[in-house]
Amino acid sequence: KSMNFLSLIGLIVSLLGIVFIIFKRRKISSPYGRCFGRSSFVFFIICILILIFIAMHWSYLEYQLDSFDLNSNRNIEMEEQTEEYRVALEKFSKDTARNFAFLTGAVFSLFISILFLSIDLISVYLKIKKSKNQSILSDL
C-alpha cells in the first residue's frame, strides 16, 4: 500500500542490479571497469535508500490519517473530521513524492554515482600513472 507499482519495479531492478554486480565483480580485470562497477553499485544503493525512505514517509502519512478513524471502520465520518484531520489529509494528498520517487531516485542516484565515478576514475588514473613512472625510474 505504501509503495506504488513503479517504485516497486525500481526497487526490484535495483536489487537485481546489485546482485548482478556482486556476481560479476571478480570477472572484471580492468581497473576502469572496476570503477564503473563501484559507481553502479553506489547508484543502485542510493536508489534503494531513496525508494525505501519515500515508502516509509508515505506509510507515516497513511498512519496519521488512519489515527483519525476512531471507530476503526476504515471510513472517516463527519464527526471524526477535525481540523487536524483536514491538515493531515492535505499533507497526504499534496505529497507527490511517492508518485515520482522512482524518477527522483534515479536522477539523484545518477548524479551522485557520476560524481563518484569521476573521482574514482581520476584516482585510478593517477595511481596507474604513478606506478608506471616508478617502474620507468626503477628500470634506469
Solvent accessible surface area in square Angstrom, and as a share of the most:
residue,aa,sasa,rsa
1,K,166,0.71
2,S,27,0.17
3,M,43,0.19
4,N,29,0.15
5,F,145,0.61
6,L,90,0.45
7,S,4,0.03
8,L,80,0.40
9,I,72,0.37
10,G,17,0.17
11,L,30,0.15
12,I,81,0.41
13,V,81,0.46
14,S,3,0.02
15,L,89,0.44
16,L,112,0.56
17,G,12,0.11
18,I,20,0.10
19,V,73,0.42
20,F,124,0.52
21,I,26,0.13
22,I,76,0.39
23,F,150,0.62
24,K,79,0.33
25,R,121,0.44
26,R,195,0.71
27,K,155,0.66
28,I,56,0.29
29,S,103,0.66
30,S,50,0.33
31,P,57,0.36
32,Y,91,0.35
33,G,23,0.22
34,R,111,0.41
35,C,0,0.00
36,F,132,0.55
37,G,12,0.11
38,R,100,0.37
39,S,5,0.03
40,S,21,0.14
41,F,74,0.31
42,V,33,0.19
43,F,45,0.19
44,F,37,0.15
45,I,61,0.31
46,I,32,0.16
47,C,9,0.05
48,I,18,0.09
49,L,109,0.54
50,I,32,0.16
51,L,2,0.01
52,I,72,0.36
53,F,133,0.55
54,I,28,0.14
55,A,14,0.11
56,M,124,0.56
57,H,71,0.32
58,W,18,0.06
59,S,47,0.30
60,Y,117,0.45
61,L,9,0.04
62,E,24,0.11
63,Y,151,0.57
64,Q,49,0.22
65,L,23,0.11
66,D,72,0.37
67,S,66,0.42
68,F,42,0.18
69,D,20,0.10
70,L,142,0.71
71,N,87,0.45
72,S,93,0.60
73,N,63,0.32
74,R,181,0.66
75,N,93,0.48
76,I,43,0.22
77,E,55,0.25
78,M,153,0.68
79,E,141,0.63
80,E,8,0.04
81,Q,57,0.25
82,T,56,0.33
83,E,114,0.51
84,E,110,0.50
85,Y,22,0.08
86,R,118,0.43
87,V,76,0.44
88,A,9,0.07
89,L,73,0.36
90,E,92,0.41
91,K,111,0.47
92,F,45,0.19
93,S,78,0.50
94,K,141,0.60
95,D,27,0.14
96,T,74,0.43
97,A,39,0.30
98,R,49,0.18
99,N,73,0.38
100,F,111,0.46
101,A,2,0.01
102,F,55,0.23
103,L,92,0.46
104,T,81,0.47
105,G,0,0.00
106,A,36,0.28
107,V,96,0.55
108,F,104,0.43
109,S,0,0.00
110,L,92,0.46
111,F,132,0.55
112,I,48,0.24
113,S,7,0.04
114,I,93,0.47
115,L,93,0.46
116,F,76,0.32
117,L,40,0.20
118,S,49,0.31
119,I,110,0.56
120,D,21,0.11
121,L,61,0.30
122,I,103,0.52
123,S,42,0.27
124,V,17,0.10
125,Y,114,0.43
126,L,99,0.49
127,K,138,0.58
128,I,49,0.25
129,K,100,0.42
130,K,126,0.54
131,S,62,0.40
132,K,124,0.53
133,N,73,0.38
134,Q,100,0.44
135,S,56,0.36
136,I,105,0.53
137,L,122,0.61
138,S,90,0.58
139,D,122,0.63
140,L,171,0.85
